[in-house]
Amino acid sequence: MMMVIVNMTVMNILETKTLKTKNKKRWW
């Protein structure tokens, strides 16, 4: 589904920004 792909992309971008801000906190 497209929504799943979009959701994964958004989560990936958010994870990247979070890792840049504080790389000691991990979502996965």
Backbone torsions as a table, in degrees:
resi	resn	phi	psi	omega
1	MET	NA	148.6	-179.4
2	MET	-68.2	-36.8	-178.9
3	MET	-61.0	-38.1	179.9
4	VAL	-65.0	-43.1	179.9
5	ILE	-64.5	-43.6	179.6
6	VAL	-63.8	-41.8	-179.7
7	ASN	-63.0	-43.6	178.9
8	MET	-63.6	-38.9	179.4
9	THR	-65.4	-44.2	179.7
10	VAL	-63.9	-43.1	179.7
11	MET	-64.0	-37.1	179.4
12	ASN	-64.9	-42.7	178.9
13	ILE	-64.6	-43.8	179.8
14	LEU	-64.3	-38.7	179.1
15	GLU	-64.9	-40.1	179.6
16	THR	-64.0	-43.6	179.2
17	LYS	-65.9	-37.6	179.2
18	THR	-66.7	-41.1	179.5
19	LEU	-65.7	-34.8	177.9
20	LYS	-67.7	-39.4	-178.2
21	THR	-73.1	-54.0	-179.9
22	LYS	-141.2	102.5	-173.5
23	ASN	-84.8	3.1	177.1
24	LYS	-87.5	-18.2	177.7
25	LYS	-94.2	128.3	-179.0
26	ARG	-120.8	136.1	178.6
27	TRP	-81.5	-38.1	-174.2
28	TRP	-99.6	NA	NA
